[in-house]
Amino acid sequence: MKAIATNIRISPKKLAVVASIVRGQSAKHALDLLRFMPKKGAKILYKVVASAVANASHNDMQSLETLSVRELVVTKGIVYKRGTPISRGRSHPILKRTTNIRVELSAS
């Protein structure tokens, strides 16, 4: 009962703040927290947790009330490298970071 999202355009550091709040909660409570949290990462994480709940209910016949977030891993994905031009033909690097998310649910 898991869901994976890869190369999401948000920095892993910003998403880790939201993930630490949700980790270990029941799935129903986690979805409620994420729905009303005013952060960009909350909307992204809501979709991944909802997908994991849908996988559990469809594939393993589990109900939402019995599920809890057993493991929520946020790792860094690929980094898009860009640059902004400055004087003398040089450039400053811009790193557009991405995130990989893995959510595992367990029946409790």
N, C-alpha and C positions, 0 to 999 in steps of 0.2 A: 504494500500500500504506500506508494511513493509517487512523487512528481518531480520533474527536473526542468529547470529553465536555464538556458545557456545564452551567454553574450548579451545580457540585458544592459542597456546604456545608463547605468548608474554606478557610481564608485562603490566598491565593496565596503569601504569605511562607513559610508552613509547608510548602507543597507544593514550593516551589522548592528547599528544602534536599535533599529526596529526589530531585528531578529532576536536580540537578547531579551526583549520584553515578551515575545511570543513563545519562546522556547520553553517546553515543559507544560504548557497550558493544555486544557482540553480543547479539542478542535472547534467546538461551538463557541467557547469563550474567546479563542484566538481570532476567529472570524469576526466576532463582534468588536473586539479591540481594533483590529485592522480596518474595519469599515469606517470608523469614526476618528482614526488617528490622522492628524493634519501633516503628514509627511508624504513625499513622493514615493518613498520606498514601501510605505504601507499599502498603497494601491497595487504595486507590483507583487508584493508578498501575499496579498489577499488572493490574487488570481492563482498563484501557485498552490497555496493551501486549499483553496476551493477545488482545484483540479485534483489534488491528492484525495480529498474527501469524495469527490465524484468517482475516482478510480476505485476507492475502497467500497463504496456503496454499489457500484455496478459490477465489479469483478469479483469481490469477496463477500458480497451481501452483508456488509456491516452498516449499522445505523450511526448517524452523526453523534448521538448522545454517548456512545461507547468509545469513541475515538479520542485519542490525545496525540499531541505532537511529541513524538519520541526523539526525533533527530532533525535538526534544522542547520544545514551547513551552508555558509556563504563563503565562496572562494573567488579569487580574482580570475577573470577571463582574459581574452586578448586585449591588447592596448592599441588603439588607433593613434598613430604618431602624426602630428601636424606641426606646423611652424608658423610663427608670425615674423614677418620681415622687419629688420632693424637696420641701422646705418652700416655703411661700409660693406654691404653685400652679405651680412650675416643674418642669422635668424635665431629666435628664441624658441625652444621646443614647447609644444602643447601636447600633453598626454591625455587622450580621451579614454578613460578606463571603463571596462565592462565587468560584469559580475556573473558568476554561475551560482545557481541556487538549487539545493537538493532538500526536499522535505520528505520525511518518513513518518508515517502515522502508525500507532499501535492500538489494538483494542484493549481497553482497561476494564 
